[in-house]
Amino acid sequence: MSEADVHPLNFNGVGGSSNFYGAEWPRFVPSDFRVRSLYGFADDWPLTYEDPEPYYTLLDKMVGVSGRPGDPAYPPTVEPPMPGVPIGRIGAKAAEGMNKLGWH
């Protein structure tokens, strides 16, 4: 499981009634549908990114996906329906280091 792109965290604490759930909501990108054409292995999907894209958008709204518009990891049409979560003091420090390294 350490190689997975999604890292769910679920737990229940003893002595209380709080539940915590944190998740990532990654979507496929256009190149994921053309693996054989682009990289020469596996198979291309029998549909394109544009086919499920309206459902991604609907699901993003239903779930309340947050993020910043203009993320270069996604096609330009993707704009999260909820604003990004503030990164806080430690996140700002990490972002500063990543900016110095030129990392997105």
Secondary structure, 3 states (H helix, E strand, C coil): CCCCCCCCEEEECCCCCCEEEECCCCCCCHHHHHHHHHHCCCCCCCCCCCCCHHHHHHHHHHHCCECCCCCCCCCCCCCCCECCCCCHHHHHHHHHHHHHHCCC
